[in-house]
């Protein structure tokens, strides 16, 4: 009877070792997959941040174009007004590059200003312009924007 107890105890100790090793393997697999998931989520968050920075760079380009004193009705899509940055325009805070083209859209001109309201007078027309901008950021993030706007000015008789 003593011999069968010893053999039984030896088999039980072997089974316990196998169970512990299987549990350790399962915990290791869970840990490694958790780390891989966290790494992918961190990379996705970084990509979203770079995309947002590219978006902001393109918006900054539009703001620069709207503030430009170069609202010239002779500019065309073929010969637009470009920013004066010596070929390297960058946003002030993030230093992301941007560019824009500003041109006059003559096909939408000639709409007379609405009568009345705030004493603007008569003989005014709208002049339509278009800004095409693009911004870039890290990891190849790019954003392209197109915005049109109108300027009220003296009519051409």
C-alpha positions in Angstrom: 0.0 0.0 0.0 2.9 2.3 0.6 4.2 1.8 -2.9 0.9 2.7 -4.6 0.6 5.9 -2.5 4.1 7.0 -3.6 3.4 6.3 -7.2 0.1 8.2 -7.0 1.7 11.1 -5.4 4.4 11.2 -8.1 1.8 11.2 -10.9 -0.1 14.0 -9.1 3.0 16.1 -8.8 3.6 15.7 -12.6 0.1 16.7 -13.4 0.3 19.8 -11.3 3.5 20.8 -13.1 1.8 20.4 -16.5 -1.2 22.5 -15.3 1.0 25.3 -14.0 3.0 25.3 -17.3 -0.2 25.5 -19.4 -1.5 28.4 -17.2 1.8 30.2 -17.5 1.8 29.8 -21.3 -1.8 31.2 -21.4 -0.9 34.2 -19.3 2.2 34.9 -21.4 0.1 34.8 -24.6 -2.4 37.2 -23.1 0.3 39.5 -22.0 2.0 39.6 -25.4 -1.3 40.1 -27.3 -2.1 43.0 -24.8 1.2 44.6 -25.5 0.7 44.2 -29.3 -2.8 45.8 -29.1 -1.5 48.7 -27.0 1.3 49.3 -29.5 -1.2 49.4 -32.5 -3.5 51.7 -30.6 -0.6 54.1 -29.8 0.4 54.1 -33.5 -3.2 54.7 -34.6 -3.5 57.7 -32.2 -0.2 59.1 -33.5 -1.5 58.8 -37.1 -4.7 60.6 -36.1 -2.6 63.4 -34.6 -0.4 63.7 -37.7 -3.6 63.9 -39.9 -5.0 66.6 -37.6 -1.7 68.6 -37.9 -1.9 68.3 -41.7 -5.5 69.5 -41.6 -4.5 72.5 -39.5 -1.6 73.3 -41.9 -4.0 73.4 -44.8 -6.4 75.6 -42.8 -3.5 77.9 -41.9 -2.7 78.2 -45.7 -6.3 79.3 -46.3 -6.1 81.9 -43.5 -2.8 83.2 -45.1 -4.4 83.4 -48.5 -7.5 85.2 -47.1 -5.2 87.7 -45.4 -3.2 88.2 -48.6 -3.2 91.7 -50.1 -2.9 90.0 -53.6 -6.6 89.7 -54.4 -6.0 90.4 -58.1 -8.7 89.7 -60.7 -6.0 88.9 -63.3 -5.0 85.7 -61.4 -6.3 82.5 -63.0 -6.1 78.8 -62.2 -3.2 78.5 -64.7 -1.4 81.5 -63.1 -2.5 81.7 -59.5 -1.1 83.8 -56.7 1.3 81.8 -54.6 2.5 82.4 -51.1 5.7 84.5 -50.7 7.7 82.1 -48.5 10.7 81.4 -50.8 9.2 78.0 -51.6 9.2 76.7 -48.0 6.1 77.8 -46.1 5.7 76.4 -42.6 3.2 76.7 -39.8 4.4 78.8 -36.8 4.0 76.3 -34.0 4.3 72.8 -35.5 6.6 73.7 -38.4 4.5 71.6 -40.8 4.8 72.6 -44.5 1.9 74.1 -46.4 1.2 75.7 -49.8 -1.7 77.4 -51.5 -2.9 78.8 -54.8 -5.2 81.8 -54.9 -7.0 82.7 -58.1 -9.9 84.7 -59.4 -13.0 82.8 -60.5 -14.3 85.1 -63.2 -17.2 82.8 -64.2 -19.0 83.6 -61.0 -18.5 87.4 -61.1 -21.0 90.1 -61.9 -23.6 89.4 -59.3 -24.8 92.7 -58.1 -24.7 93.5 -54.4 -28.1 93.2 -52.8 -30.0 96.5 -52.5 -30.6 98.1 -49.1 -29.0 97.2 -45.9 -26.3 99.2 -44.1 -26.0 102.0 -46.6 -23.5 100.2 -48.9 -24.6 102.2 -51.9 -25.0 101.1 -55.5 -22.7 100.0 -58.2 -21.1 97.2 -56.2 -20.5 93.7 -57.5 -19.1 90.5 -56.1 -15.8 89.1 -57.2 -15.2 85.4 -56.5 -11.9 83.9 -55.6 -10.8 80.3 -54.9 -8.1 79.1 -52.6 -6.6 75.6 -53.0 -4.4 74.6 -50.1 -2.5 71.6 -48.9 -0.8 70.8 -45.6 1.6 68.0 -44.7 2.8 66.4 -41.5 4.7 63.4 -40.3 4.2 59.8 -41.5 3.1 61.1 -44.9 -0.1 62.7 -43.6 -1.6 65.1 -46.2 -4.7 67.3 -46.3 -6.1 69.2 -49.3 -8.7 71.9 -49.0 -10.6 74.1 -51.5 -12.4 77.2 -50.3 -14.2 79.9 -52.3 -15.0 83.4 -51.1 -16.4 86.6 -52.5 -15.2 90.2 -52.2 -17.6 93.1 -52.6 -16.1 95.8 -54.8 -16.9 98.5 -57.4 -18.8 97.3 -60.4 -17.3 97.4 -63.8 -19.3 99.5 -66.2 
